[in-house]
Amino acid sequence: MKRPHPRHLPHPHLSRDGIRRRYGASPLHLLLVLCSFALAIYAGIRLLKGEPIKVALWFVGAALAHDLLLLPLYTLTDRAAQTLADRLGRVPHGPHSPRVPAVNYVRVPAFLSLLLLAVWYPLVLRRVPGYRNTTGLDPDPFLDHWLLITAALFALSALCLLTATIRHRPPKPHPAKAP
């Protein structure tokens, strides 16, 4: 059998397994990370074309507000929710899987609701003075819509918690029959 010329063999570092060994994840993951970096660089260049001093001040202010105000606030809130959930117990999540903290059923809808509020807060809190004149749309429904979405997220999470609790509840013991 004829061996292929060494020039035609794949380089061991460029093969899928070689990239996985050296990088720690799949080549697709590496490609997606590089694409996200390219997108972030593009957005940064476009953003800094306007007023770079104001943009830099906004980023510094946002980082300080997050680290000094929001992080302690949601850390304390999460710890309080964990303490309450630990008192209530854990939810079984499958025959061979570990029990899941019930606080996770509060974390996910709370995170999604706060993320929506962070993105849409000027409209939710009616802080856009010329919105109606500029767009021709009514800004009033945004608060109602955000509240409805938040209620739906928590209701869906409660339904998931109820389903997990009922599906994996231990069977009731049968009373022993007397002879």
C-alpha angles and dihedrals in degrees: 000000000000117000117224117250111264089240090065096050117098114255108254092230094051097051120100092253091045092053091045091051095046099036099032097230140054123293089247089059090051091050092050092049091050090048091051090050090050091050092048091050091049092049091047092052092048092046094050093051090078114048110338096183093056091045091050091048090049092052093048091046092048092050092049093046090050097046099039102035115015101038095055090043097054092038090058091044092050092048090051090049091048091051091050092046092049089056090052094046137236129296119238110234106189143336095273102022127091122258114271122226110251089224088076088070088061098038097060100051091039091052093048092046093049091046090055090047092050091052098042103028097119090058096036091052092039094241097142106096101190099034097114094045093046100043104020088231128121113248094200100088094060095082092046092047093049091050091049092049090048091050091048092050092051092044091051090048091049089050090052090049092049092048093049091048094049096042095052102034113130114255118260114255114249116234114251115249117238115231 
